Amino acid sequence: MYIVKNALKSITRNKGRNLLIGIIVVVIACAATISLAIITSATSLISSYENKYDVKATIGVNREQMRDEMQMDRNAPDAEKEDRRENMNNMFNEANKMTTLDVENYGDSEYVKEYYYQINVGVNSETLEKASMEMTDENPNGPGMPNGGRGGRENFQNIQSSDFTLIGYSSLKAMEEFINGQYKIVDGEVSDDISSLSCIINTELASLNDIEVGDEIVLVDSTDEDNKITLTVTGFFDEEEETDSAMGMFTGSVNNIITNTNVINKLKENNEDLSLSLTPTFILTSKDVVDKFSAELTEKGLSEYLSVTTNLDEIEGSTQTVSNVKTFATTFLIITLLIGAVVLFVLNMLNIRERKYEIGVLRTIGMKKSLLSCQFIIELVIVSFFGLLIGAGIGALSSVSVSNYLLKNEQNNAVAETKNIEQNFGGKMGNHDFGKPNGVVQVDAIKSIDAAVDIKVLLELMGIGLLLTLISSTASMISIERFSPLTILKERS
């Protein structure tokens, strides 16, 4: 008890020195509070944001394997090149012949929550006229864009040999163009019977052919004229325009006909040689099982020319700005604590040197070194405690505005980087999605960080304050151990 009373008297007796220590502690506490609040909130925000979206895996061309094969082909002797190319083409064609049975086999995994797929096939029609790029008497207004856009590019070879692209979905969840707003029903509806002989068509195609909801259309296998199927039109859809098309009056999906996989399977039953393009999507249990799922598919026989791709980059990319702010806050916190520890250590050393005579007297009258060290530590703890309280209060008031200011700057830097890339293309690529891989979902950007100071942050701050106090107190303990009371009194006299 005597030590505590003596520590309090010493604090009031040396107001100037302790005030300086207190101000330094306030600055350190304020900076640490803001940093800890940002780090804690950003970590929670990133975790919840990533958990908000499903981790989706698809199977696509293994471009790395294809590049390696092409490089080997380029370096091969002329006599082997033709054989190698033919073999590679055969392997690639075999790899692309994925069936629904393959998808079911791949989807039967502990790493998959659910799966769905879409099948594309080129068809003609006895009752529909396609939108054409060529000038005709029926289309005097100019060229249209057949099967272009996102739906057409996936099946370019199919489109070249057929008038329409028939797209079959295995479930409503597979209709991602409607989920993300790329397509929108403007009349009628999508049949909830996923096995019905029904379809929806583009409003422009319906207008061109004078089709109404409830009418029937006849589709014909592009490789077998006897293989036909009649579908009922249950609705019309529009495609969201992303660019001003200068190629004509039609949208990219005008010649796409949307139905279910049952319709395409019926066409396949009557023509086993019908060429289909199947695109599966697997909803994984978490982002941590991507590599395991990919390895499992390889064991199940997935071709080396195909690989598993996910939307992880897109999801993580949406939190990149927050991650950058978190990294900055972590770095700032470490630097602040290192500088703070050094400054407090030096101040405590100076404090000890100024109070050498006091130490000598107390040691001469019989106070133990351990008790004397405790007194100096208690003084620093008391000053640091009030400094931490004040600093935490200031930091709590400032953390939200500071974190959102940093986030805004990071977002502005990202926008500036995108504009620089656009300028590299002549400034005409404003509608291109730079740097974002082919993900399955479009993720919204995080607009703010609610960097609130909670109990966790306060406990961490108190722990940091205690650590700094102990580090800076080592100066007093080292000095007291080295000082000889008789030597100190002789020097004083």
Secondary structure, 3 states (H helix, E strand, C coil): CHHHHHHHHHHHHCHHHHHHHHHHHHHHHHHHHHHHHHHHHHHHHHHHHHHHCCEEEEEEECHHHHHHHHHHHHHCCHHHHHHHHHHHHHHHHHHCCCCHHHHHHHHCCCCEEEEEEEEEEEEEECCCCCCCCCCCCCCCCCCCCCCCHHHHHCCHHHHHCCCEEEEEECCHHHCHHHHCCCEEEEEECCCCCCCCCEEEEEHHHHHHHCCCCCCEEEEEECCEEEEEEEEEEEEEEEECCCCCCCCCCCCCCCCEEEEEHHHHHHHHHHCCCCCCEEEEEEEECCHHHHHHHHHHHHHCCCCCCEEEEECHHHHHHHCHHHHHHHHHHHHHHHHHHHHHHHHHHHHHHHHHHHCHHHHHHHHHCCCCHHHHHHHHHHHHHHHHHHHHHHHHHHHHHHHHHHHHHHHHHHHHHHHHHHHHHHHHCCCCCCCCCCCCCCCCCCCCCCCCCCCCCCHHHHHHHHHHHHHHHHHHHHHHHHHHHHCCHHHHHHHHC
